[in-house]
Amino acid sequence: MSYRRKKSLLIGINYVGSSHTLRGCHSDVDNMADFLSYRGYNNSHKDRVILTDRPEVPHDSPYFPTGHNIIAAMDWLVSEPGCILFLHYSGHGGQIRDIDGNRSTGLDDSIVPVDFESRGQLSSTLLHEHLVTRMAPECTLFIIMDCCHSGSAVELPFVYRSDSDGQISLMDNLKAGARLVTEAQGIISGGFSYRKVGEAQELLAGASSFFKGLRHIGEQEEEGLSQGEFAGQYGSEQKMVTMFSGCRDDQTSADANIQGEATGAMTWAFLETMKRNETPSYAETLQLTRRVLDESNYAQIPQLSSGLDINLDQMALVL
């Protein structure tokens, strides 16, 4: 088997000094970095980028997790063909106004950069464009999203859930509505530039307040999946992107305290799953992650989503 370069991007935002502080996101990055090093990922700067708002990281550093820097780092991650790619995000997640009309509820999932109050949040549509549509040929991308409202944070067309008994189902309404189209529509063309990202109204989905961004309307268990929305829009891309998210779109994702260390519940559950089974299939990873969360009385329901209708019995592409 020929050598394939492994690249990783780890983002952990505690929102230090703000009124929206989290406690475990820096620890999540450290724990995930250790896991990836054990699994053969290089920790050099050319192979791994880490963005955090630790006090020692200057605010003008490219490693400070502003919206601009997050998008630039994502573009770096997916830029080279033939690579094995890993992305981990631990921070706030929200829901904001759908700006392109592909959500029946009018809400997009979002992630929340450290400068969200002045520059807005990053919508699921924007994340899909930079991580999936722009991903170079012959790459595989594995994503862990440890944040609230993360079920369809990258708008992948196939979504799987495990119930409390370990039975996995592909969401029926998505499968029924799935169809291939010749070309994804509404994709931002051209290269990435600082000026583009600087145009907050164009590329950063604006939210006037953090709490408005977190608000959702009613119980929307299937939010973002109605009538195969993403299958129709992105089904033709056929990209090998898989994402484990900490909860459904309508749920929040909990902080945990494990042996005195603050951590995200999803990050901890995923790493605990990998300790119990070093080479799990996609199905086993989803089942075990839910079991670990259930055993610790966390109500959030992890999900697996994919750019392809994958064989759940194949080994999860972490290595």
NORCORWO-V761201 format. One record per pair of residues at least 6 apart in sequence whose ideal C-beta (glycine too) atoms are under 6 Angstrom apart, sorted by the first residue. I is the first residue (numbers start at 1). J is the second residue. D is the distance in whole Angstrom. If there is no record, write none. Layout:
i=[I:I]
j=[J:J]
d=[D:D]
This chain:
i=[4:4:5:6:6:7:7:7:7:8:8:8:8:9:9:9:9:10:10:10:10:11:11:11:12:12:12:12:12:12:13:13:13:13:13:14:14:14:15:16:20:23:24:24:24:24:25:25:26:26:27:27:27:28:28:28:28:29:31:32:35:37:39:49:51:51:53:53:57:57:62:65:65:66:66:66:67:67:67:67:68:70:71:71:74:74:75:75:77:78:78:80:81:81:81:82:83:84:85:85:86:87:88:89:89:90:90:90:91:92:93:93:93:93:93:94:94:94:94:94:95:95:95:96:96:96:96:96:96:98:98:98:99:100:100:102:102:103:104:105:105:108:108:109:109:109:109:110:110:110:111:112:119:119:120:120:120:120:120:121:121:121:123:124:124:127:128:128:129:129:131:132:132:133:135:140:140:141:142:142:142:143:144:144:145:145:146:146:146:146:147:148:148:149:150:150:151:151:151:151:152:152:154:155:156:156:156:157:157:157:157:158:158:159:159:159:160:160:160:161:162:162:162:162:166:168:171:173:174:174:174:177:177:177:178:178:179:180:180:181:184:184:196:197:207:220:221:223:223:224:239:241:242:243:244:245:246:246:246:247:247:248:251:253:253:254:254:256:256:256:258:265:269:269:269:270:272:273:273:273:279:280:281:281:282:282:283:285:286:289:290]
j=[82:84:83:41:84:47:77:83:85:36:41:48:86:49:73:77:87:29:32:50:88:51:65:89:25:26:28:29:52:90:25:53:65:91:114:22:25:26:21:53:210:262:255:262:263:264:90:91:52:54:261:262:263:90:263:264:267:52:271:88:271:43:319:73:63:65:65:114:63:64:69:113:114:113:114:115:113:119:122:204:197:113:130:197:130:131:130:192:85:134:135:136:136:137:138:138:139:140:139:141:142:143:144:111:145:146:264:267:147:112:111:147:148:149:150:110:112:121:213:214:107:149:216:108:110:121:205:207:213:106:107:108:205:125:186:229:233:224:226:220:223:123:124:124:149:152:153:121:122:123:122:121:200:204:200:204:205:206:207:205:207:213:205:153:155:154:154:155:187:188:154:239:241:187:239:240:317:241:242:317:318:243:244:270:153:245:246:264:266:267:253:252:253:249:245:246:245:248:249:303:224:249:243:230:305:306:307:230:231:234:235:306:309:171:174:305:168:170:304:303:168:286:287:290:287:283:225:225:225:228:231:227:228:231:228:231:232:235:236:236:234:237:203:203:213:250:250:249:250:249:307:307:306:305:304:303:253:266:300:253:300:301:300:266:300:265:298:263:265:268:268:298:289:292:293:289:292:285:288:289:315:316:313:315:312:316:312:316:304:302:302]
d=[6:5:5:5:5:6:6:5:5:5:5:5:4:5:5:5:5:5:6:5:5:5:6:5:4:5:5:4:5:5:5:5:5:4:5:5:5:6:5:5:6:4:5:4:4:5:4:5:6:6:6:6:5:4:6:5:4:6:6:5:6:5:6:5:5:4:6:5:6:5:6:6:5:5:6:5:4:5:6:5:4:6:6:5:5:6:6:5:6:6:4:6:4:5:5:5:5:6:6:4:5:5:5:6:5:4:5:6:6:4:6:3:4:5:5:5:6:6:4:5:5:5:5:6:5:6:5:5:5:5:6:5:6:5:6:6:6:6:4:6:5:4:5:4:5:6:4:4:6:5:5:5:5:5:5:4:6:4:6:6:5:6:4:5:5:5:5:4:6:5:6:5:5:5:6:5:5:4:6:6:6:4:5:6:5:4:5:4:4:5:6:4:5:5:4:6:5:4:4:5:4:6:6:5:4:6:5:4:4:5:5:5:5:5:6:5:6:6:4:5:5:5:5:5:5:6:5:6:5:5:6:5:2:6:5:4:6:5:5:5:5:6:6:6:4:5:6:4:6:5:4:4:5:5:6:5:4:3:6:5:4:6:5:6:6:4:5:5:4:5:6:5:5:4:5:6:5:6:4:5:6:6:5:6:5:5:4:5:5:5:6]
